[in-house]
Amino acid sequence: MSKRAGFVALIGEPNAGKSTLLNRMVGAKVSIVTHKVQTTRARIRGICMAGEAQIVFVDTPGLFRPRRRLDRAMVAAAWGGAADADLIVLLIEAHRGLTDGVRSILDALKERLSPKQRVALAINKIDRVKAEALLALAEEMNAAFAFERTFMISAERGHGVEDLRDWLAGELPEHEWYYPEDQIADAPMRAIAAEITREKLTLRLHEELPYQLTVETESWRDRDDGSTRIDQIIYVARDGHKGIVLGHKGETIKGISTAARAEIANFLGRPVHLFLQVKVRPNWEDEAERYSEIGLEFKDGD
């Protein structure tokens, strides 16, 4: 049996479950998952082996109406990921159905993609609605767009995910694998470690603050004793934000550091010493270097 390999873009509104699905498919946590929208900033590729097929998932930022420069870069990355992919999976939430946001994504798919590009529909969170409502939603969606196939899934619980994975594997082109068989992501470890810390910040902090900070891995040193020392900088836009991140007597940053260190150590399979610094950089959202660190394209005049 010949090898297959290709790229699959997961697209959808923020919080539709793309990162959860990616992590379920890959069998490890490569994309950060929180209850807040617009969490995924960069196109993180997760790599899934299915028989003789290698599925390279492009987890894109959620598609929404952009307001700031960072938002515009995220949406551009999402459509870039879709345009480059061999197959596209549109993920929608069963209980929310055909929202205005989903309608605008369908319109954009018709405008932006070539007629050759194939799109499958995955209706996620199926445990939240009854079977009749699911069937009605599937009919409504397929009337609105010519999907190749429709899948009913629960990314969180794993229902239907294997069927989707097997179909994708069978539809990919015959091709040598792009990555070694045991590799699960092509983001550098420094970037994955920074994403893990940003997830912990997002979970601990409230309201808008998580969208006004970014995390960069400044240095990474593997020690002779088998452990790794990682130094990271958390950039915030204002002095007041720094105080919130640090917390009373440094308790918030300590909790974030402990949670991030444990997860990074688990991911690496070795002890980790994590050191976090918080720095105020009022205009970090307008600095090209910050964008390249998180894998987004910075455009002048945005």
N, C-alpha and C positions, 0 to 999 in steps of 0.2 A: 504494500500500500504506500503510495507516494505521500510525501510531506505536504502540508498546507500551512500557510502563514499569511497574516494580514492584519490590518488595523480596523478597529471597530470604535466608532465615536458614540458615546452616551450623551444625549442632549435632553434638555427639558427645562422646566421652570426651576427656580431655586427651591431646594428642599424636597424635590420630587423623589429622592432616594438614589440618585446616581452614585454617590460615593459608597453608600451601603451596598448597592448591587456590585460595584467594582470590587470591594473588599470581600464580598461573598464569593464571587467568581474566582478571585485570585487565591482565596483561602488564607489571606493575611491582611493586616491593616496597612494599606499603602496610601489611602486617601483619608483626610480627616473628616470626621462625621460629628456634627453638633446639631442641636435643635435650632440653631440660628440660620437664617438664610444667607446666601452669598458667601458661604464659607470657603468653597474651593476657588482658589485664585488662579492657579496655574494648571496647565494640562499635564496631569500626572499619569504616566502610563503604567498600568498594571498588566502583568503578563500571565496568561492562563494557558495551561497545557490541557488539551482535550484529545486523548488518543494521539494520532499523528499530526494533529493541528496545533499551531501556536497562535492564540488569539491575543493580540496586543490592544488592550483597551486604552482609549484616550478619554480620560475623565475630564469633562469640560466644565468651566464655571456655568452656573445656572443662567439661562437667558431671561433677561428682564430689561426694562427701559433704563438705559444708563443716564446718570445725572452728573457724576464727577469723572475726572480723567481716569482714575483707577477703574471705575465702572466700565468706561468705554473700552479700556484695554482688556478687561475681563470678557466682555461680550465679543470683541474682535477675536480673542483667543478661542472662544467657544465655536464661532463660525469657521475659523481657520482649521480647527480640529475636525469639524464635520466635512469640510471641503476636501481634506486630504485622505479621508478614510475610505476603506473598501466597502464597509457597510455602516449604516447608521441605525441606532436604536433610540427612538423617542420614548421617553419614560413619562407617564402621566400618573396622577394619583386617582385611584378609583373613586374615592369619596368626594373629590373636587370636580371631576369630570372635565368637560370641554369648556375650560375657562377662557376669558378674553386673552390671557397670556398664552395659552395653548393655541388659540386661533391665530395669534400673531406669529407664533413659531411656524405653524402650518403654512401661512402666507409666505413667510420668509423662505421656507423649504422650497416652495414652488418657484420663487424668484431666483434664489441663490444657487441651487444645485443643478447639475447637468441631468438630463433625462435618464442617463445610464445609472446614476447613483440610486442605490436601493435602500429603502427605509423600512425597518420593522417597528411595530408598536408593542410596547410592554406596558400593560396596565398594572401598576404597583399598588400595594396595600389592599389587596383584594379581600382581606379578612374584615375590612371595615364596611363592606356593603353586601347586599343580598345578590344571589345569582341572577335574578331577573334584571336588576339594575346594571349588573356587569355586562350582560348580553346586549342590553339597550345601548350602553355606552360604546361597546365595541362596534355596533352597527353605525352609530352616529359618527364615530371617528373614521370608520372606513368609507362612509359616504362623503366625508370632508376631504379625504386624502387617500391616494392609492397605495396602501401599505402592502408590502410583500407578504407579511405574516403578522398575526396578532397573538400575543402571549399574555396570559394572566399569571401574575407572580406576586409573591411577597418576598422582597429582597431581605427583609429583616429575619423572616423565619425560614427562608430557603425554598418555599413552595414554588414550583414551576421554573426555578432558576436553571436546573439541569437541562430541561427541554430547550430553553432559550440558548444555553451554552452549546448544546449538541447541534442545534440548527445552525448557529453562527459558524461552528467548526466545519460543518459540511459545505457551507456556502463560500468559504474563503478560497482564494486562488491557490493552485498548486505552486508551492514556493518553498525554498529552504527556510529554516527558522531564522529569524532576525537576531535572536538572543540565545545564550546558553540555556539548556533545559531547566536548570535549577534557579534561574534568575526570576525575581518576581516584580521588579520595577526598574525603569531606566533613569529615574531621578537619582542624582547622586545622594549618598547617605547624608551629607551635610544638609541638603535641602529637605530630606525626609525628617531629619532630627528637628530642623527649624519648624516644619509643619506640625510636628507632634507638640512642640512647646506652644505654638500658636493656638492649637486646639484647646490645650489646657487653659490658656488665657481666655479664649472665647467662652469656655464653659463657666469660668469663675467670675468673669466681669459682666456688666449689664449694659443694656441699651446699645447706644451707637459706638461706645469705646472700642470694641474689638475691630471695627472697620477702620479705625483711625490709628492702628498700630501695625507694625510688621516686625518679624523676627529674622535675624540673620545669624548664621553660624560663623563666628569670627575666626576661631581656630579649632583644630581637631588633632589630638595627639594620642596615638596608640602607645601605651606604656609597656615596658618590659615585663611587668607583672601580670599582663593579660587584660588589664583594664584600659579604658579610654577616657581621656580628659577632653571635655567639650566646653568651649566658651561661646556664649551667645549674647547678642545685643538685642534688646527690645527697643525699637524706636517708637516714640509717641509724639504727637503733634504739640502738646501743651504741657506746661509745668503741672497743672492740675491733674492731668492724666497720669503723670509720673507718680503722684501721691496715691492715686487710686490703685495703680498696679502694685505699688509697694505694700499698701495697706498699713494698718495700725501696728507699729513696731516691726514692720517687715513681714507680718504674718501672711498676707496674701501672696507675696512673691515666694515665700518659703513653701507654701502649700502647692503652688504652681510648679515650682522647681522639683519638689518631691514626686509629684504625679508624673511630670514629664520625664524625669530621670528613670523612674521605674519602667515606663513604657519603652523608652529608647533602649534601656538595658535588655529588656525582654526581646525587642526587635533584633538587636545585635547579637544576643546570646552571650553577653559578657558584662562585667561590672562597668558602670559609667559614673564619672565624676562630672556633674553638670554645674557650671557657673553662669549665672544670669546677671546682666547689667541692664539698667534702664536708662536710656538717653533721650533727651528732648531734641527733636529735629523738626521745627515748625513746618517746613515745606517738603517733608520726605515724599509726599505724593507727587511732587513735581520734579523729582530727581531720577534721571534715567537709570542710574546705578541700582536704585532700589527695585526697579521693575525687572532688570536683568537677573537680579538675585532670586526673584520669585517666578522667573520664566515667562514674563510677559513682555510684549513689545511696547516701547515708549515712543510716542509720536509727538513731534513738535507741533505746537498749535492746537493740540486737543483741548 
